[in-house]
């Protein structure tokens, strides 16, 4: 597909929800992130860290996800830590009587969160923010199956060079990246990358979405053989509800 580079893409790549650049970090030794900078102390000392292994959940009659979605202009970048898609604002999530706006989504291979000890080949994180800059993240697992049209569009547009951003000619509708059955687990957690800030409202979808083997392999190649997944973190008594 055709791709164009624009001021929109450059601005989105520099959005405040991009990964922190205060200190260099990678996935070689994530257990040492907390030693790299005082700003990263929660990576080592936090007690509400993500990702987690979701093994037990308390039934709490969680409400259906209140999402308002439509196709929007987007820019894609491999920032060296993940493949990230920055969207024109407008998609929203209503949660806890607040409105959260979708800022970006990105991918981890293999998955960071586990469900009953199972690690999936790919996980998408959809990052929403409210007016107080508090975050809510929807996590979606991907399994091998039929090709996903949106993933195909993203992979076709992905620039070959790290930190190069491209605006997609075709607007992106994330509906195809979410399962039809939107039951979910909820827990309090953190960013899964430095500075590992806590207070993130995590919503992990129970049902996965399909992607072709070729698409999953393409993400693996783009993100490197080492992958970009932080190890599972202790629960420290946190409850997971469903």
PyMOL commands that set and color helices and strands:
alter all, ss='L'
color gray80, all
select helices_A, chain A and resi 7-13+30-36+38-40+42-45+149-157+174-177+213-223
alter helices_A, ss='H'
color red, helices_A
select strands_A, chain A and resi 3-4+53-54+66-68+74-78+83-87+92-95+98-108+114-115+122-129+135-144+165-168+184-190+198-205+209-211
alter strands_A, ss='S'
color yellow, strands_A
deselect
rebuild
show_as cartoon
